[in-house]
Amino acid sequence: MTSRLDNAFDEHARECGECRETAAPVAALSALLGSDTAQIDAERLSRLAFARVAPALQERAGALFWRRLTRVLIAALVPLPLVIGVDVWMLGWLYEAVAAWLPVSVAAYLVACYGASLLLLISGTYAAIPLLLARPVIEPEPEPAGA
């Protein structure tokens, strides 16, 4: 305790009539308040604090994840009609080019296979968006100043 606070105790004990009559042990109170006998188990306190706030943290993380997912999906879905349109145009052009050299059934087979692979690639790309968002972001540790 500081001497200023000790002086405040002493002044109050001198000025207050009730405190003068009961003779409060100011020196004993000051010593008790000034001692550092409370042992703090920081690890236990951290576990208890985290257990208390874990549901709120989970709720906040879930809300943040869905907000990020919505934002990214909207940004990803905006160019999707253009991508599909270009793919359909390209498949039509490919069919015409291949049908000029090969039988129509072979051209249709090649275009259908290529279209299926494009569909698989596009759907795989859009299916990976939530997975990429869900993985934890590990920030690099700062380099020591002397290194």
MODELLER restraints for C-alpha pairs under 7 A, 6 or more apart:
rsr = mdl.restraints
at = mdl.atoms
rsr.add(forms.Gaussian(group=physical.xy_distance, feature=features.Distance(at['CA:1:A'], at['CA:30:A']), mean=6.95, stdev=0.5))
rsr.add(forms.Gaussian(group=physical.xy_distance, feature=features.Distance(at['CA:1:A'], at['CA:33:A']), mean=7.00, stdev=0.5))
rsr.add(forms.Gaussian(group=physical.xy_distance, feature=features.Distance(at['CA:1:A'], at['CA:34:A']), mean=4.76, stdev=0.5))
rsr.add(forms.Gaussian(group=physical.xy_distance, feature=features.Distance(at['CA:6:A'], at['CA:30:A']), mean=6.62, stdev=0.5))
rsr.add(forms.Gaussian(group=physical.xy_distance, feature=features.Distance(at['CA:9:A'], at['CA:26:A']), mean=6.51, stdev=0.5))
rsr.add(forms.Gaussian(group=physical.xy_distance, feature=features.Distance(at['CA:10:A'], at['CA:26:A']), mean=6.84, stdev=0.5))
rsr.add(forms.Gaussian(group=physical.xy_distance, feature=features.Distance(at['CA:13:A'], at['CA:19:A']), mean=5.35, stdev=0.5))
rsr.add(forms.Gaussian(group=physical.xy_distance, feature=features.Distance(at['CA:13:A'], at['CA:20:A']), mean=5.81, stdev=0.5))
rsr.add(forms.Gaussian(group=physical.xy_distance, feature=features.Distance(at['CA:14:A'], at['CA:20:A']), mean=6.30, stdev=0.5))
rsr.add(forms.Gaussian(group=physical.xy_distance, feature=features.Distance(at['CA:69:A'], at['CA:130:A']), mean=6.45, stdev=0.5))
rsr.add(forms.Gaussian(group=physical.xy_distance, feature=features.Distance(at['CA:91:A'], at['CA:111:A']), mean=6.21, stdev=0.5))
rsr.add(forms.Gaussian(group=physical.xy_distance, feature=features.Distance(at['CA:91:A'], at['CA:115:A']), mean=6.94, stdev=0.5))
rsr.add(forms.Gaussian(group=physical.xy_distance, feature=features.Distance(at['CA:94:A'], at['CA:111:A']), mean=6.90, stdev=0.5))
rsr.add(forms.Gaussian(group=physical.xy_distance, feature=features.Distance(at['CA:95:A'], at['CA:107:A']), mean=5.85, stdev=0.5))
rsr.add(forms.Gaussian(group=physical.xy_distance, feature=features.Distance(at['CA:95:A'], at['CA:108:A']), mean=6.70, stdev=0.5))
rsr.add(forms.Gaussian(group=physical.xy_distance, feature=features.Distance(at['CA:95:A'], at['CA:111:A']), mean=6.00, stdev=0.5))
rsr.add(forms.Gaussian(group=physical.xy_distance, feature=features.Distance(at['CA:98:A'], at['CA:107:A']), mean=5.40, stdev=0.5))
rsr.add(forms.Gaussian(group=physical.xy_distance, feature=features.Distance(at['CA:99:A'], at['CA:107:A']), mean=5.21, stdev=0.5))
